[in-house]
Amino acid sequence: MENFENLERAGAILAVIGVIWIAVLAFQAGDILWGIFALICPVLVALIYGFLHFDSSDNRSGNTVAPVILIIVGLVLGGVKLTERVL
């Protein structure tokens, strides 16, 4: 059962890194409101911003593929403990 706790911690760390990364990309692109909202309501706004700007690899702010993947993997790993009793 300790493994589930470690996965939950790893998931939280990955999600936080992804959210901060998205906020930084939003601020670098000049999207001040997106950056602020990504910090206020992290996961939802960060994922929406990431998917809306998914193809902006030519933009100076960079690509949002990696942080979106980090957030999704973090959420999945964080939810593993919820299935502990099911498995």
Number of C-alpha atoms within 10 A of each C-alpha: 7 8 10 17 14 14 18 21 15 17 23 21 17 21 26 19 16 28 27 18 21 31 27 20 22 25 16 14 15 12 13 14 12 21 25 16 17 24 18 12 11 20 22 14 20 28 22 14 21 26 13 11 17 16 13 14 12 8 10 10 17 16 18 24 17 13 24 24 16 21 28 17 18 23 19 16 22 22 16 16 19 12 9 10 6 6 7
